[in-house]
Structure formats: structure tokens, C-alpha cells
Amino acid sequence: MNDETRYGNDLQVLVVGGGIAGLTCAGLLEQRGFSPDIVEKTNRYGGLGYALGLWPAGSNILKGLGAYEAFQAHADPMHTYTLLSDSGKKLHSYDLSGLAVEYGKPHLIWRPRLIDVLGETVTDENIRMGTTVTDIDQHDDVVDVTFTDGTEGTYDLVVGADGIHSTVREQVFGDVSLTYQGMTSWAFWVDEELLDRGVIKEHWGDGRFAGLYPTDDGLACFLPWLHRKGCPIPSPSGKDVFGSVSRIWAGSFRTC
Ligand SMILES: Cc1cc2nc3c(=O)[nH]c(=O)nc-3n(C[C@H](O)[C@H](O)[C@H](O)COP(=O)(O)OP(=O)(O)OC[C@H]3O[C@@H](n4cnc5c(N)ncnc54)[C@H](O)[C@@H]3O)c2cc1C
């Protein structure tokens, strides 16, 4: 440790990535008296994102952050989880109310709304949008960081919260290759006619799955498909995906 070592709330923290993990981490740090810098690659958050299900283990963190009420104002509580076969036959419906009494309600929320809620827990001036890191140079006591806007900073701690294709991970650990699991997935919004408030519906088939997730902002569908020899998957054009989904709900879905 040298004379410049900082302690307590003087600790300089950089959070790279202002997504769900980054904003949560920064909000919790601010709550504890730190003033972390956050850099977020995108210029603005916009409407990009999907429906996210938060079970109590996750949403309890929002209680700790003091953001649970704001979260509830935008999230849809779930009371039922219905499991169906891929031909649409109902296999079982689980009533989630007992779980809700014991642990809290599961919710679904549109990702941009969750980002808004988490963003409120962080001081605006601490977030630099449209910025990322170009160099991370770790020394014994501190980390020197160079940013894309040409500025530099010295930090005691750098948090890599920049998602699955993390630049921080690459800078620190080199090329860590991702492992392809053999699935292609489509996520899209479907006709609200199918919307059943508070009910998650999942169609489980052989090598494929279709989940329906109602949110305040519409009904999201998630459709993963396992690649297998001799078993064609739908081409990634929207038309074919919708065709496959409608065949599932029409009950004429064939496994191969
Ligand atoms: C279709 C789908 C459905 C999902 N459903 C659920 C669900 O129901 N429940 C659930 O808990 N999870 C769900 N997940 C997983 C969940 O979305 C992720 O676990 C979560 O988003 C990870 O958060 P994160 O902050 O680590 O990364 P991200 O949410 O990916 O955020 C990373 C942030 O870093 C920014 N960034 C990227 N690179 C850089 C860089 N170099 N410099 C600066 N900023 C950068 C990005 O712009 C982004 O804002 C789902 C994921 C998908 C794809």
C-alpha cells in the first residue's frame, strides 16, 4: 500500500456497463456513501429489451435499494404458472399465491422500465453515456483506465458489468470464448389477444419451448429451439417464427 491508498468512502470505483447489474451495483454503492463512476456504451437506453421475470430472490434486492415501490408501479405481479405441452394441452397450473405469501410476489417487467427504476437510484452526473473503456491497466494498488472519450481515470476498483460480450473480461482475462449450447432463441411481442394478466404460460416440447409472459407493456413470447441433426429449425425470418408459434397454439405442432 502506498501513501495514495484511499479508504472508506474515498475509494474510487468504476462500474463499466449501466445495465441491470451495473446500475444495481452503483445504486447500492451510492446508498453506502460511495460515488462510483459509471460508463455505459449506448448513447441512450431507448426501448431495447424484453420481458424479465423477477422472482422474490431478485426483487428483494430492490427493497434493499429502496426502489421496490417504483418497481411495483411498473411490474405485473404473477399469480399463476401454467405448463402446457407443445400441442397446447394443459398439463398443470400452479397457483403462486402461497409462494407470494411466504416469499413475496413474482413479477414481470419490461427491461427498459427496470432500467428506469434502477437508474433512479444513481446520481445522473455519475453516468457517462456513450462511453466505454479502451485500456485497463492494473497496478499493485490501483487501476488506470482510459476511456473512449479520451479521458483517463485512476480507480481502486473496476467492476465489469458490461454484459455477455464484456470488454472488461477481455481486457483483464484475455479471450474467454463463449460456449454455444446448440439453441437458437427468438424473443418477440405477440398479439395482446393472447394476454392473460398475471398468468405465465409455457409450452414445453421436444427440443423446443415457447413461453408467454404478460407485462404492463404487452405480451412477450420467448421461443428457444434446439439444433438437431435432421430436425429443421424455422429460418430466423419473423414470418416463419410466427408461423411456428401459431402452429403450436393451433395444436398442430409436430415434433421430428
Ligand atoms: C430473451 C431473454 C430473456 C431473459 N429473461 C430473464 C428473466 O425472465 N429473468 C431474469 O432474471 N433474467 C432474464 N434474462 C437474463 C437477463 O437479461 C440477464 O441476466 C441480465 O440482463 C444481465 O444483466 P447485466 O447487467 O449483467 O448485463 P446486461 O443487461 O446485458 O447489461 C450490460 C450493459 O452494459 C452495456 N455495455 C456493453 N458493453 C459495454 C462496454 N464495453 N462498455 C460500457 N458499457 C457496455 C450494455 O449496453 C448494457 O447496458 C433474459 C435474457 C434474455 C436474452
The ligand as a Gaussian input file, in Angstrom:
#p B3LYP/6-31G(d) Opt

LIG

0 1
 C      -34.643000     -13.251000     -24.067000
 C      -34.113000     -13.135000     -22.662000
 C      -34.964000     -13.349000     -21.596000
 C      -34.485000     -13.218000     -20.285000
 N      -35.361000     -13.408000     -19.257000
 C      -34.941000     -13.233000     -17.985000
 C      -35.854000     -13.341000     -16.903000
 O      -37.050000     -13.593000     -17.081000
 N      -35.380000     -13.112000     -15.646000
 C      -34.055000     -12.819000     -15.415000
 O      -33.678000     -12.626000     -14.247000
 N      -33.174000     -12.747000     -16.425000
 C      -33.585000     -12.931000     -17.688000
 N      -32.698000     -12.846000     -18.717000
 C      -31.286000     -12.627000     -18.396000
 C      -31.032000     -11.171000     -18.067000
 O      -31.454000     -10.354000     -19.138000
 C      -29.528000     -11.014000     -17.840000
 O      -29.104000     -11.907000     -16.843000
 C      -29.232000      -9.615000     -17.392000
 O      -29.643000      -8.685000     -18.373000
 C      -27.750000      -9.484000     -17.156000
 O      -27.530000      -8.179000     -16.669000
 P      -26.153000      -7.447000     -16.897000
 O      -26.283000      -6.108000     -16.294000
 O      -25.049000      -8.361000     -16.479000
 O      -25.999000      -7.349000     -18.485000
 P      -26.874000      -6.516000     -19.478000
 O      -28.279000      -6.406000     -19.021000
 O      -26.573000      -7.098000     -20.824000
 O      -26.241000      -5.040000     -19.394000
 C      -24.956000      -4.770000     -19.861000
 C      -24.885000      -3.268000     -20.054000
 O      -23.556000      -2.936000     -20.374000
 C      -23.533000      -2.141000     -21.539000
 N      -22.273000      -2.424000     -22.201000
 C      -21.940000      -3.450000     -23.001000
 N      -20.662000      -3.403000     -23.348000
 C      -20.152000      -2.289000     -22.772000
 C      -18.876000      -1.681000     -22.754000
 N      -17.846000      -2.242000     -23.394000
 N      -18.717000      -0.551000     -22.053000
 C      -19.736000       0.024000     -21.378000
 N      -20.972000      -0.498000     -21.373000
 C      -21.170000      -1.651000     -22.042000
 C      -24.751000      -2.551000     -22.336000
 O      -25.148000      -1.516000     -23.232000
 C      -25.745000      -2.768000     -21.201000
 O      -26.390000      -1.567000     -20.828000
 C      -33.135000     -12.942000     -20.044000
 C      -32.272000     -12.748000     -21.127000
 C      -32.761000     -12.842000     -22.416000
 C      -31.809000     -12.601000     -23.556000

